[in-house]
Each structure stands twice: as structure tokens, then as C-alpha cells.
Amino acid sequence: MNTPKELRYSEEHEWVKTEGEKVRVGITDFAQSELGDIVFVELPEVGDEIKADEPFGSVESVKTVSELYAPISGTVVEVNEDLDDSPEFVNESPYEKAWMIVVEPADAADIDNLMTAEQYEEMIKED
């Protein structure tokens, strides 16, 4: 299981990468492996407000449809449109090609409330 150390993680299996004033968000390697083959990704629009711990989109796999939960609150400033045509990127490259949204955080301190890679690995061991 790939859990990059430089990222932060939510209990709902989203990852967050800080990039200056913004954060890039996607789902973890663990999450994509649990879901199976991803066939569709629904994401918000640029300009949408997202709220921490509330759904901002969904991923559909051959097994199920799962909500995506915002790890932080903020405004969506970029959406990965490549996932419209290539949802399989979520399975192939969850941390590189399959980032989902870029958010301008309402409060950058919220990132500190997310888990470190070590904490996330402990949580998924218990599942």
C-alpha cells in the first residue's frame, strides 16, 4: 500500500497535498483498492464551496458508488477534467494522475487536523 509521507489524510480516505496557498485533493491508494475498478468520477465545479466532512462528489466502481468527503473547507479552484475520460487513473495513479480537485482553503490550519501518513497507516490496519 502506497502512503506518501509528505501528504495528510482524512478518516474518509482522502489525501491532501499542500501547494503554496492551495491544496490538491484525491483518494488514497487504500481507498481505490477497496473500491475496485473505477468507472466514473463526479466532481464539483470550479468556484463551488466545499465544507469539511461533507460530500463534494462521488466515485463509481464496478462494485459500488462512494461519496467523496471534503477533508477541509474552501473554494474549488481547479478540477481534474482528465478523470471524465479516464476514470481508471484513480486505480492506476491515485497520487499523481488522479488528483481530483484543487482547493483554496477557508482556513489553512484545518490541514493540521488531518492525519499524518503514519496515523493513516495505523487506522487502515485496524479496518
C-alpha positions in Angstrom: 0.0 0.0 0.0 1.4 3.4 -1.0 1.1 6.1 1.6 3.3 9.1 0.7 4.8 10.6 3.8 4.5 14.2 2.7 0.7 14.1 2.4 -2.0 14.5 5.0 -5.0 12.1 5.2 -8.7 12.2 6.3 -10.6 9.4 8.0 -12.7 9.2 4.8 -9.6 8.1 2.8 -8.9 11.4 1.0 -5.3 12.7 0.7 -4.3 16.4 0.8 -1.1 17.9 -0.7 -0.2 21.5 0.3 0.9 23.5 -2.7 1.6 27.1 -1.5 -1.7 28.7 -0.6 -3.7 25.9 -2.2 -4.2 22.2 -1.6 -4.6 19.3 -4.0 -7.1 16.5 -3.0 -7.6 12.9 -4.1 -8.4 9.5 -2.7 -5.8 7.1 -1.3 -4.3 4.0 -2.7 -6.1 2.1 0.0 -9.5 3.6 -1.0 -9.1 2.8 -4.7 -8.0 -0.8 -3.9 -11.1 -1.3 -1.7 -13.4 0.2 -4.3 -12.2 -1.9 -7.3 -12.2 -0.7 -10.9 -13.4 2.9 -11.0 -15.7 3.6 -14.0 -16.9 7.1 -13.3 -15.9 10.2 -11.2 -18.3 13.0 -10.3 -16.6 16.2 -9.2 -17.7 19.7 -8.2 -17.4 22.8 -10.5 -14.7 25.4 -10.2 -16.0 28.1 -7.8 -18.0 25.7 -5.7 -17.7 25.9 -1.9 -16.9 22.7 -0.2 -17.3 22.0 3.6 -15.1 19.8 5.7 -16.6 16.3 6.2 -19.4 16.9 3.7 -19.7 15.2 0.3 -18.1 17.0 -2.7 -18.5 14.3 -5.3 -18.5 10.6 -5.9 -16.7 7.7 -7.5 -18.4 4.8 -9.1 -16.8 1.5 -9.3 -18.0 -1.8 -10.7 -18.9 -2.7 -7.1 -20.5 0.5 -5.7 -20.9 4.2 -5.7 -19.0 6.0 -2.9 -19.2 9.6 -1.8 -16.1 11.8 -1.7 -15.8 13.8 1.5 -14.1 17.1 1.7 -11.0 16.9 4.0 -11.1 20.7 4.5 -13.5 23.6 3.8 -12.7 26.0 1.0 -13.3 27.0 -2.7 -12.7 24.7 -5.6 -10.2 26.5 -7.9 -9.3 23.6 -10.3 -10.9 20.2 -11.2 -9.1 17.3 -12.9 -11.1 17.0 -16.1 -8.9 14.1 -17.3 -10.9 11.9 -15.0 -14.0 12.5 -17.2 -12.4 10.4 -20.0 -10.0 8.3 -17.9 -11.6 7.4 -14.5 -9.2 4.4 -14.5 -6.4 6.9 -13.5 -7.8 6.6 -9.9 -6.8 2.9 -9.9 -3.6 3.4 -11.8 -2.2 6.5 -10.2 -4.1 7.8 -7.2 -1.5 10.3 -6.1 -0.3 11.6 -9.5 -2.7 11.5 -12.4 -5.9 11.0 -10.3 -5.8 14.1 -8.1 -9.5 15.3 -8.1 -9.7 19.0 -7.1 -7.5 21.9 -6.0 -9.0 23.9 -3.2 -8.2 27.4 -1.7 -8.7 26.6 2.0 -11.0 28.7 4.1 -8.6 28.1 7.0 -5.2 26.6 6.2 -4.9 25.5 9.9 -7.5 22.8 9.1 -4.8 20.8 7.3 -3.1 20.3 10.7 -6.2 18.4 11.9 -5.6 15.7 9.3 -3.7 12.6 9.9 0.0 12.0 9.1 0.9 9.1 6.9 1.8 7.1 10.0 -1.5 7.8 11.7 -3.4 6.9 8.5 -1.5 3.6 8.1 -2.4 2.7 11.7 -6.1 3.5 11.0 -6.3 1.3 7.9 -4.5 -1.6 9.7 -7.4 -1.6 12.1 -10.1 -1.8 9.4 
